Amino acid sequence: MGYMSNRIRAGRARRRVARCGLAMLVAGLASAAHAQSSVTLYGVIDTGVEYVTNVGPKKSSVVRVPTLTASLPSLWGLRGKEDLGGGLSAVFVLESGFAPSQGSLNQGGRLFGRQAYAGLSGPWGTVTLGRQYSQIFWTVLTGDTLAPNIYAAADLDPYLTQPRVDNAITYNFTSSGLTVAATYSFGRDAVDSAAAGGCAGESPTDWRACKSMSAMVKYDAGKWGVAAAFDRNYGGGGAGSPLPLSSQTDTRAVIDGFAKFGNATIGAGFLHRINHGEQTPTIFDATSNYWWIGGNYLVRPDFSLDAQFGQITVSNKDAGGSVIAARAMYFFSKSTSVYVTAGHVFNQRNGAFTIDGGTVPPASTPLPGVGQTGAMVGMRHLF
């Protein structure tokens, strides 16, 4: 009997310990759920049919569904923020780009090729680590009223709509409309091919290879704003890369801004680039200047018009060009809209810019000196 009583008492004690442990687990989960401020699913599906002239050596015309962008690139993502107390928060973003025409991943097949980072945010600013945008991207958004539309002035420098870097750390501080930020990559774009500008990633033997750095300062007053940025990529991608050696650099400096007048917005910018690598067969050790001006007008709450002009000149190469583009968009709701957009690129004798920002080069590239026209009808849905 004493043995049985002891076993009964021991069993009761174990059950009390189990109930206590379960209570602590439930309390911990409840606390974690309370601390988690938000996780948001968001995205864009944007697609249509485009027509492009003067493609390739035969100057062919093509009709197709673009894969990279339309009026906006198609994407989905998760954004989270957890309140840690004392003004400190944990933040993260996972963002994936895809082609609605095929259901395939963009950005070299990466699952979260657009953005993938985590970090901490507080009164002192935000620090994040992972795959992130260069600061030149956020700067250009200030004054570029049409990109990343498939036809836009940014077709003269496609880097501006997709300057992402791997293995990066970013600091950002915003107060009263003023933003200062900087990004440093320990090794950029290891997934992309050399021909597409990819690099070898983080190098254990060459401290400069594939590094990237950028910085931005921006002021947004609501009715007007101005921004400036510096962006530099180091080479080291090897044979076939635009920057084969780590001693080579590709540097951009940009300033731009916008102003609102009633239902109209005007944006403009200027970019100076020094490229010490081979970007195309006609541009080597080239210095270029690129400027653009554009505007948006909300005709009615459900109808808007956009137009833009841009020009790039390349020193001593006769390899520049200019772009004119426009778009009309009708909004069924805040989420769903339809549009028609068109553009034309004028290439100089050695210039081979394409009007088509919706496909991976050289799918739409014209012959040097040949102009090109694109037109598209599309639909987009935001969620």
C-alpha positions in Angstrom: 0.0 0.0 0.0 2.8 2.4 0.8 4.4 1.7 -2.5 1.1 2.3 -4.3 0.5 5.6 -2.4 3.9 6.8 -3.3 3.3 6.1 -7.0 -0.1 7.9 -6.8 1.6 10.9 -5.2 4.4 10.9 -7.7 1.8 10.7 -10.6 -0.1 13.7 -9.1 3.1 15.7 -8.8 4.1 15.0 -12.4 0.6 16.1 -13.6 1.0 19.3 -11.6 4.4 19.9 -13.2 3.0 19.2 -16.7 0.0 21.5 -16.0 2.4 24.2 -14.9 4.7 23.7 -17.9 1.7 23.9 -20.3 0.5 27.1 -18.6 3.9 28.6 -19.0 4.0 27.6 -22.7 0.5 29.0 -23.3 1.5 32.2 -21.5 4.7 32.4 -23.6 2.7 32.0 -26.8 0.2 34.6 -25.8 3.0 37.0 -24.9 4.6 36.4 -28.3 1.3 36.9 -30.1 0.8 40.1 -28.2 4.3 41.3 -29.0 3.8 40.6 -32.8 2.5 43.9 -34.1 1.8 42.9 -37.7 2.6 40.6 -40.7 1.3 41.9 -44.0 0.9 40.0 -47.3 1.0 42.3 -50.3 1.5 42.1 -54.0 1.0 43.2 -57.6 -0.2 41.3 -60.7 0.4 43.3 -63.8 0.3 41.9 -67.3 -0.8 42.6 -70.9 0.2 42.3 -74.5 2.9 44.4 -76.2 4.0 45.2 -79.7 7.7 46.1 -80.4 9.3 47.0 -83.7 12.9 46.7 -85.1 14.0 43.8 -83.0 17.4 42.2 -83.8 19.3 42.1 -87.1 16.2 41.4 -89.2 14.4 44.4 -87.7 11.5 42.1 -86.8 8.2 43.2 -85.2 7.0 41.0 -82.3 3.8 40.6 -80.3 4.2 39.0 -76.9 3.5 39.1 -73.1 6.4 40.7 -71.2 8.0 39.0 -68.2 9.9 41.6 -66.2 7.5 44.5 -65.8 4.4 46.2 -67.3 3.1 49.3 -65.6 4.6 47.8 -62.5 6.6 44.6 -61.9 4.5 41.6 -60.7 5.4 40.6 -57.2 4.3 39.3 -53.8 5.8 39.8 -50.4 5.6 39.5 -46.7 6.3 42.5 -44.4 6.5 42.1 -40.6 7.1 44.3 -37.6 7.3 43.2 -34.0 7.1 45.6 -31.0 10.0 44.7 -28.7 9.2 47.5 -26.2 11.1 50.6 -25.3 10.7 52.0 -28.9 12.6 49.0 -30.4 11.1 46.9 -33.2 12.1 43.9 -35.2 11.4 44.2 -38.9 11.6 41.9 -42.0 10.7 41.8 -45.6 10.5 38.9 -48.0 9.6 39.9 -51.6 9.4 37.7 -54.7 9.2 38.8 -58.3 7.4 36.6 -60.9 6.3 36.6 -64.5 2.5 36.2 -64.8 2.8 34.9 -68.3 4.7 31.8 -67.2 4.3 31.7 -63.4 8.1 31.6 -63.2 10.4 33.5 -60.9 12.3 36.6 -62.0 15.6 37.9 -60.6 17.6 34.9 -61.8 15.2 32.4 -60.3 15.5 33.5 -56.7 12.5 32.8 -54.5 12.9 36.2 -52.8 14.9 37.9 -55.4 13.5 41.4 -55.0 14.2 41.8 -51.3 15.0 39.5 -48.3 16.2 41.2 -45.1 15.7 41.4 -41.4 16.7 44.0 -38.9 16.0 46.3 -35.9 14.3 49.7 -35.8 14.3 52.3 -33.1 14.4 56.1 -32.5 18.0 56.1 -33.7 17.0 54.6 -37.1 16.8 51.2 -38.8 19.6 48.6 -39.5 18.8 45.7 -41.8 20.8 42.8 -43.3 20.2 40.7 -46.4 19.4 41.3 -50.1 18.3 44.9 -50.4 18.0 47.8 -52.9 20.9 50.2 -53.5 20.1 53.7 -52.2 20.1 55.0 -55.8 16.8 53.2 -56.3 15.0 55.1 -53.6 16.5 58.4 -54.8 15.4 57.9 -58.4 11.8 57.1 -57.2 11.7 60.7 -55.9 11.8 62.4 -59.3 11.0 59.6 -61.8 7.2 59.9 -62.5 6.9 56.9 -64.9 9.4 54.1 -64.2 9.2 51.2 -63.7 6.7 51.4 -66.5 7.8 49.1 -69.4 8.4 52.2 -71.6 10.1 55.0 -69.7 13.2 57.2 -69.7 14.8 54.7 -67.4 15.2 52.4 -70.4 18.3 54.5 -71.1 19.8 53.1 -67.8 18.0 49.9 -66.8 20.1 49.6 -63.7 18.1 52.3 -62.0 14.9 50.2 -61.8 16.7 47.1 -60.3 19.8 48.0 -58.3 19.7 45.2 -55.7 22.7 43.9 -53.8 23.3 40.6 -51.9 25.0 40.3 -48.5 24.2 43.9 -47.6 23.9 46.0 -44.5 21.8 49.2 -44.6 21.3 52.0 -42.2 18.3 54.4 -42.6 17.2 57.3 -40.5 14.1 59.5 -41.2 12.9 62.5 -39.2 10.5 65.4 -40.2 10.7 64.6 -43.9 14.5 64.2 -44.0 16.0 60.8 -44.8 19.7 59.8 -44.7 20.7 56.2 -45.6 23.7 54.1 -46.6 24.1 50.5 -47.9 27.3 48.4 -48.1 27.4 45.0 -49.8 30.1 42.5 -48.9 29.5 40.7 -52.2 26.8 41.5 -54.8 24.7 39.4 -57.1 26.3 36.0 -57.0 23.3 34.4 -58.7 23.2 36.4 -62.0 25.4 35.4 -64.9 28.6 37.4 -65.6 27.0 38.7 -68.8 24.1 40.0 -66.8 26.4 41.9 -64.5 26.6 39.2 -61.9 29.7 38.9 -59.7 31.4 36.2 -57.6 29.7 37.2 -54.3 31.8 37.5 -51.2 35.5 36.8 -51.9 37.9 35.5 -49.2 40.9 36.5 -51.2 40.1 39.9 -52.7 38.7 42.6 -50.3 37.4 44.7 -53.2 35.9 42.1 -55.4 32.1 42.4 -56.0 31.7 45.0 -53.2 29.0 47.7 -53.5 28.3 50.9 -51.6 25.7 53.6 -51.9 24.4 56.6 -49.9 21.4 58.8 -50.1 20.0 62.1 -48.6 16.4 63.0 -49.3 13.9 65.6 -48.2 10.2 65.3 -48.8 7.9 68.2 -47.9 4.8 66.6 -49.3 4.2 69.2 -52.1 7.8 69.0 -53.2 10.9 66.9 -52.6 14.6 66.5 -53.6 17.1 63.7 -53.3 20.7 62.9 -54.1 22.6 59.6 -54.1 26.0 58.1 -54.8 26.4 54.4 -56.0 29.5 52.4 -56.7 30.0 48.8 -57.8 33.4 47.1 -57.8 34.3 44.5 -60.4 35.7 41.0 -60.0 33.2 39.1 -62.1 35.8 37.6 -64.3 35.8 37.0 -68.1 32.5 38.0 -69.8 31.5 40.4 -67.0 31.0 44.1 -67.5 33.6 44.6 -64.7 36.0 41.7 -65.0 38.6 43.1 -62.5 38.1 44.2 -58.9 40.1 47.3 -59.7 37.4 48.4 -62.1 34.4 50.4 -60.8 31.1 51.6 -62.1 30.0 54.8 -60.3 26.8 56.9 -60.5 25.8 60.1 -58.9 22.3 61.4 -59.2 20.1 64.3 -58.1 16.4 64.6 -58.7 13.2 66.0 -57.4 9.4 66.6 -57.8 6.8 69.3 -57.3 3.0 69.1 -57.1 0.7 71.7 -58.6 -2.9 70.7 -57.8 -3.6 67.5 -59.7 -0.3 67.6 -61.6 3.1 66.3 -60.5 6.4 67.3 -62.3 9.6 65.3 -61.8 13.1 65.7 -63.2 16.6 64.4 -62.6 20.2 64.3 -63.7 22.7 61.4 -63.4 26.5 61.4 -64.0 28.2 58.0 -64.6 31.8 56.9 -64.8 32.1 53.3 -66.0 35.6 51.8 -66.0 34.4 48.5 -67.4 32.9 47.3 -70.6 29.1 47.8 -70.5 28.5 47.2 -74.2 30.8 46.7 -77.2 30.5 50.5 -77.9 31.1 51.8 -74.4 34.4 51.3 -72.7 35.9 53.5 -70.0 32.9 55.8 -70.7 31.6 58.8 -69.0 27.9 59.5 -69.6 25.3 62.1 -68.6 21.6 61.3 -68.4 18.7 63.5 -67.7 14.9 63.2 -67.7 11.8 65.2 -67.1 8.2 63.9 -66.8 4.8 64.5 -65.3 1.6 63.0 -64.1 -1.9 64.5 -64.3 -4.9 63.1 -62.6 -7.7 64.1 -65.0 -10.4 62.6 -62.8 -10.2 60.5 -59.7 -10.4 57.4 -62.0 -8.3 58.5 -64.9 -4.6 59.6 -65.1 -2.1 60.6 -67.8 1.7 60.2 -67.7 4.4 61.4 -70.1 8.2 61.5 -69.9 11.3 62.4 -72.0 14.9 61.3 -71.3 18.3 61.7 -73.0 21.7 60.1 -72.4 25.0 61.2 -74.0 28.2 59.1 -73.9 31.5 60.8 -74.1 33.3 60.4 -77.4 31.3 57.4 -78.4 28.3 58.6 -80.4 26.5 55.9 -78.4 23.7 57.9 -76.7 20.0 58.1 -77.3 16.7 59.6 -76.1 13.3 58.2 -75.1 9.8 59.6 -75.2 7.0 57.6 -73.4 3.4 58.1 -72.3 0.7 56.2 -70.5 -3.1 56.6 -69.9 -4.6 54.6 -67.0 -8.2 54.0 -65.9 -8.9 53.0 -62.3 -11.9 50.7 -61.7 -11.0 50.8 -58.0 -8.1 51.5 -55.8 -6.8 48.0 -56.6 -7.7 47.3 -60.2 -6.9 49.4 -63.3 -6.4 49.1 -67.1 -4.0 51.1 -69.2 -2.4 51.7 -72.6 1.2 52.8 -72.9 3.7 53.5 -75.7 7.2 54.7 -76.2 9.9 55.3 -78.8 13.7 55.3 -78.5 16.0 57.3 -80.8 19.5 55.8 -81.0 22.6 57.6 -82.1 24.9 55.9 -84.6 26.5 53.5 -82.0 23.6 53.5 -79.6 21.6 50.3 -79.2 19.1 51.1 -76.4 15.8 49.2 -76.4 12.5 50.7 -75.6 11.3 47.4 -74.2 12.0 47.2 -70.4 9.8 44.1 -70.1 12.2 41.4 -71.4 15.7 40.3 -70.5 18.3 41.8 -72.9 19.1 41.1 -75.7 15.6 39.8 -76.5 14.4 43.2 -77.9 17.7 45.0 -78.7 17.7 46.8 -82.0 20.7 47.2 -84.3 23.0 50.2 -83.4 21.6 53.4 -84.6 18.1 52.0 -85.2 15.1 53.5 -83.4 12.4 51.4 -81.8 8.7 51.7 -80.9 6.7 49.8 -78.3 3.1 49.8 -77.4 1.1 47.8 -74.8 -2.4 47.3 -73.4 -2.5 45.9 -69.9 -4.2 45.4 -66.6 -2.9 45.4 -63.1 -4.3 44.4 -59.7 -2.9 45.4 -56.3 -3.4 43.3 -53.2 
